[in-house]
Amino acid sequence: MFKDGTAEVITAVSATAGANGKRTSTYTKEQAVWTGVRDIEHPYGFAAFTVDPGRHAGDTTACT
């Protein structure tokens, strides 16, 4: 997130790993209208979800 309300988003990665064993990311900058809360002083956070996997294979999952 940047102060102007934009963010860098990974749009692709290279097909093969580089010398460091990691793929190279391709970034684009976009308006971050998808963010609900922004805290410049503490930009990292955690979220916890309770997931109900459904009753049988192929059933719809639910998060609370």
Residue, then its C-alpha position, 0 to 999 in steps of 0.5 A: m500500500f502506498k500513501d496515494g491509495t494504490a498498491e502493488v499487485i502480483t500479476a504473474v511469475s516467471a516460468t522458471a526459478g532464478a538463481n535464488g530458487k524463487r520465481t521472479s514476480t511481475y507487479t502492477k500498480e492499481q487503485a486499492v479500492w478493495t481494501g477496507v481498512r488502512d493503517i499506515e503505522h501498522p500495515y500488517g495484520f492477521a485474520a482468523f476464520t472458522v471454516d465449515p467444510g460442508r457435509h460431503a464431498g462437493d458440498t458448499t463451504a462456509c466461513t464465519 
